[in-house]
Amino acid sequence: MASQRRISSTSPGHSPGRASAAVARCACCIAANALATELNPSFAPGLNTLRPMFLEEAAKRATFVN
């Protein structure tokens, strides 16, 4: 009998302490958890993750504070 892996909210890939985002080929964010969006605002579902880096100077400076 093959073992089945059950995915729950405590699985390593679904930990609330980890930032995760799913990005499509066209660099559009499909899904992201709250921590990923907090770390990088362009990781919000429905947004293109590359657009702010090239077109929005204020967004780039907010992400890469130096």
C-alpha positions in Angstrom: 0.0 0.0 0.0 1.4 3.4 -1.0 1.6 6.0 1.7 -0.4 9.1 1.1 0.9 12.5 2.2 -1.7 14.7 3.8 -1.2 18.4 3.4 -2.3 20.4 6.4 -1.6 23.9 7.8 1.3 22.5 9.8 3.1 21.0 6.7 6.6 22.5 6.0 5.4 24.1 2.8 2.4 25.7 4.5 4.0 27.1 7.6 2.8 30.6 8.6 6.4 31.5 9.4 7.6 31.1 5.8 7.2 33.6 3.0 5.9 32.0 -0.2 4.6 33.2 -3.5 3.6 31.6 -6.7 4.6 33.5 -9.9 3.6 32.6 -13.4 5.8 32.7 -16.5 4.8 36.2 -17.3 6.0 37.3 -13.8 2.5 37.8 -12.5 2.0 36.8 -8.9 -0.8 34.2 -8.7 -0.8 33.7 -5.0 1.2 34.9 -1.9 0.9 34.6 1.8 0.9 37.7 4.1 4.6 37.4 5.0 5.7 37.4 1.3 3.5 40.5 0.7 4.9 42.2 3.8 8.5 41.5 2.7 8.0 42.6 -0.9 4.7 44.5 -1.8 5.0 43.4 -5.5 4.2 39.9 -4.3 0.5 40.6 -4.1 -1.9 38.4 -6.1 -2.7 39.9 -9.5 0.4 42.2 -9.7 3.3 41.9 -12.0 6.4 41.3 -9.9 8.8 43.0 -12.3 6.8 46.1 -13.2 7.6 48.1 -9.9 11.3 47.4 -10.2 11.6 49.1 -13.6 8.8 51.6 -13.7 8.1 52.7 -10.1 11.2 54.3 -8.5 9.5 54.8 -5.1 8.5 51.1 -5.0 12.1 50.0 -5.8 13.5 52.2 -3.1 11.0 50.9 -0.6 12.0 47.3 -1.3 15.7 47.9 -1.5 16.5 50.3 1.3 20.1 51.2 1.2 
